[in-house]
Amino acid sequence: MLTKNVFILMLICLVMVSCTKEDEPVTETPVIHSSTLDAAEDRSPPTHCTSDIYDDALNVTGTATLLRTNNKISMTFHANNLTPGNAYSIWWVIWNKPENCAIPNACDVGDFGITQTVEVDAMFAAGHVVGNSGVGNFAGSLNEDDDSGSINHLFNEPPFALEDARTAEVHLLLRDHGPAIPGEVNEQISSYLGGCDTNACYEPMFAIFSPDCGL
């Protein structure tokens, strides 16, 4: 009788252990899909930078800002001491590989001589005729891979566009197209050579945003 009772108890325990194992939750290592990582990257917050605007004598003449996102840059350019009635345009100068400049990550006009090494491109950003105040307020944006406003063809160079909105070195160049010319204003405020057959065009001001601006 004792042996039978012991057998029954052992059987009951075996059944209980079996049920307990089946009821235990199974812990799995979560799988992070690449689409999830891409979505998180897309939600990365924009970064904002401010830079002084300088004239040819390196006097501060205003303030510029640059906003970087994962696929676009946007700028404002607030300049003082402009000539009332003159047409002005703003140009992006994008250095995609600033580490290859003569002074790494501090590109200058001399680096245009190695355009394909530094992958520099210049593209239209904004433009208008300045009013009586002599103050110019400009704003514009540029998407990655958009080379539609490139002027590299004027220098027999291929367009490079903006490759990485987060890390490119960005210069903003103000171009003075001289007094507004009736019938040619649109060209003066939107093209690099607009009005330059009649007026003397030149670049009196600029602002610079280093590659680490916003990182």
Secondary structure, DSSP 8 states (H G I E B T S, - for coil): -HHHHHHHHHHHHHHHHHHHHHHS---------HHHHHHHHHT---EEEEEEEEETT--EEEEEEEEE-SSEEEEEEEE-S--TTEEEEEEEEEES-GGGSSSTT---GGGGGGHHHHTEEEEEEEEEE--TT--EEEEEEEETT--TTB-GGGGT------S-TTT-EEEEEEEEEEE--TTTHHHHTTSTTTTTTTS--EEEEEEEE-TTTT-
